[in-house]
Amino acid sequence: MDGARRAVLRTEVPLMQNLTAPALAEWLADTSRPAPVLLDVREPWEIQTAAMPGIVSIPMREIPARSEELDDDAQIVCICHHGARSAQVAMFLESRGHANVFNLQGGIDAWSRQVDPSVPTY
């Protein structure tokens, strides 16, 4: 496949953006930027175990039925335990037309280990 065709394919397929925990912490601390929606897709028991402040909780299994609750234009950071479920949700939201979707790489576990050790690990 030639380079021109490859470039076209790359622009037509949405690419999920990954965000590290320290980069998210910087974003949240930057008052000049609008805060993103922190979409936590873990199960309720997981959120009771460890959570970030200000999250919107929609368990992964409910996303297809509840994705309309999310603003299409909002910047959304998807969060789970280690980043796998949230990556799936981010790709799903992109397929539904959300253009500003990020996956928290390493999930709440990375947040706890790299940013806020007061958030328990599990």
Summary of the structure (lengths in Angstrom):
residues: 122
radius of gyration: 15.1
end to end distance: 45.1
largest distance: 50.6
contacts: 344
relative contact order: 0.22
helix: 45%
strand: 15%
